[in-house]
């Protein structure tokens, strides 16, 4: 059975599902794959949230020990 292969040009935009920031600047197309980098805004917020939680946990532990 013969097979056919067609190439199609597609324009698309990529947005962060969490905060809505555009991710087109960190999206790469490689052959048949699309690679999207993490949203810098959400990464920074998660980093800050983890820092804050760790700080609060350490503060609470130190407070209990004193």
N, C-alpha and C positions, 0 to 999 in steps of 0.2 A: 504494500500500500504506500503510495507516495506521501511524503510529508512536505509541508510548506512552512517556511519561516519568514516572518515579516518583521521589519524594524519599524518602531513607532517612536516619534519624538514626543515627550510628555513634559510639560512645564508643571511644577508643583511647588507648593510652599509648605514649610514644616514649622509647626508651632508647638511650644511646650504645653502639655496637657495640664500641668499644675498651675503655671502662672500666666500663660498666654504669650510669653516672649517669642519673637521670631527666632528660629534656629537655622535659617538658610545659610548663614555664614559658617556654621560648623557642621554642615551636611555635605557628604561626599558620595558621588556615584562611582562605583568601580565595577564595570562590566554589568552583571545582573544584580549587583548588591547595592543597597543604599545604607550608608553608615551615618548615624546621627550622633553627634557628641552630646554630652550632658549640658543642660542649661546652667550657665554660670551663676545666674541669680539664685536658682534653687539650690545649687551646690553650696554657695556662700551662706544662704539661710540655714541649710542643714548643718553646716560646719559650726555656725554661731549657736544654733540650738544645742548641738552636742557639747560645745564648750560650756554653755550656760548650765546645762544639766550636770556636767561633771563638776563644775565650780560649786553649784548648790549642794551636790552630794558630798563633796569634800568639806564644805563649810559645815554641813550638818554633822558629819562624823567628828570633826574637830570640836564642835560645840558640845557633843555628847561626851567626848573624852575629857573635857576640861571641867 
